[in-house]
């Protein structure tokens, strides 16, 4: 479980996180939404120790990472898989090498075993037989799927997704949502998902819990159904604006 307690962070004079309190429920798909600049991605970076808070605590399975050394944080980070907004593949490496990089660099696993894991994870994201392709040969949606296979390669306890459907067409976005849901529902190993997104469809389709950030704090925290029916004016305004943007596209 991840517990975020009264987290504060400023950059210069700008307060970005202004006392965030949030529990990330284990084994659930936890979605974080909010307008651009509300602190969603900054919060994600704190969870994995890429940023240190000015005040507050982040407990990962009971351990406070805000007080840890870089070496201690590195050990904790092995519990996490990441899917970045851009998929962040290495252009000079094949798909197979991209998926297997964490295993090559952080374990003593023999090459044959790594190849087996790569094949398995690419099959899971519906890209069998693509090991020898280069990233330049892939569509945007395929790159995201390779990024997801890489995130899964170490069988992480937690997976963080930063805007996983940004820049994708609706059909491809739905495919990514379905894959994230498949990963979340798999029993072995059980995964806790944290998804930062602007895509309300993702919330309703696969979310178990949803937190909405507003002006550097968690303004709403509940189930997708509670979000759908809330009369809170700030939440309603955000949802209506999102619907308007979707209608324009």
Secondary structure, 3 states (H helix, E strand, C coil): CEEEEEEEEEECCEEEEEEEEEEECCCCEEEEECCCCCCHHHHHHHHCCCCCCCEEEEEECCEEHHHCCHHHHHHHHCCEEEECCCCCCCCCCEHHHHHHHHHHHHCCCCHHHHHHHHHHHHHHCCCCCCCCCEHHHCCHHHHHHHHHHHHHCCCCCEEEEECCCCCCCHHHHHHHHHHHHHHHHCCCCCCEEEEECCCHHHHHHHCCEEEEEECCEEEEEECHHHHHHCCCHHHHHHHHHHHHHHHHC
